[in-house]
Amino acid sequence: MKINLSDDIRNIFMLFIMILLPLILIGVGVLTGFINAGYYILIIFWFGMGLIFYGALN
């Protein structure tokens, strides 16, 4: 199934999923005092890959 979105909405959606959501999750982990190295490593990896893919797709 393919979803047809306008370019503006597509860019905002991609920015949120690839860049902002990992930063929000890191903030939530810090504020709640969640101590698990795997959680932070995966979120930082997600953020880094999001930067790479967002830059490549735009």
C-alpha positions as CSV (number, residue, x, y, z in Angstrom):
1,M,0.0,0.0,0.0
2,K,1.4,3.4,-1.0
3,I,0.5,6.6,0.7
4,N,0.6,9.8,-1.4
5,L,1.6,12.8,0.7
6,S,2.5,16.2,-0.3
7,D,6.2,17.1,-0.1
8,D,5.8,19.4,2.9
9,I,3.9,16.8,5.0
10,R,6.3,14.1,3.9
11,N,9.4,16.1,5.0
12,I,7.8,17.0,8.4
13,F,6.8,13.4,9.0
14,M,10.3,12.2,8.1
15,L,11.9,14.8,10.3
16,F,9.8,13.8,13.2
17,I,10.4,10.0,12.8
18,M,14.1,10.2,12.1
19,I,15.4,13.1,14.1
20,L,13.0,14.4,16.7
21,L,11.5,11.2,18.1
22,P,14.9,9.7,19.2
23,L,15.8,13.0,20.9
24,I,12.4,13.0,22.7
25,L,13.1,9.4,23.8
26,I,16.5,10.3,25.1
27,G,15.0,13.1,27.1
28,V,12.3,10.9,28.5
29,G,15.0,8.3,29.6
30,V,17.0,11.0,31.3
31,L,14.1,12.6,33.1
32,T,12.7,9.3,34.4
33,G,16.2,8.1,35.5
34,F,16.1,5.0,33.3
35,I,19.5,3.4,33.6
36,N,20.1,0.9,30.7
37,A,23.0,1.3,28.4
38,G,21.3,-0.8,25.6
39,Y,18.4,1.7,25.5
40,Y,20.7,4.7,25.1
41,I,22.9,2.9,22.5
42,L,19.9,2.0,20.4
43,I,18.4,5.4,20.6
44,I,21.7,7.1,19.7
45,F,22.1,4.6,16.8
46,W,18.5,5.4,15.6
47,F,19.3,9.2,15.8
48,G,22.6,8.7,13.8
49,M,20.9,6.6,11.1
50,G,18.0,9.0,11.0
51,L,20.5,11.9,10.2
52,I,22.1,9.9,7.5
53,F,18.9,8.8,5.8
54,Y,17.2,12.2,6.2
55,G,20.2,13.8,4.6
56,A,20.3,11.2,1.8
57,L,16.5,11.5,1.0
58,N,16.5,15.3,1.0
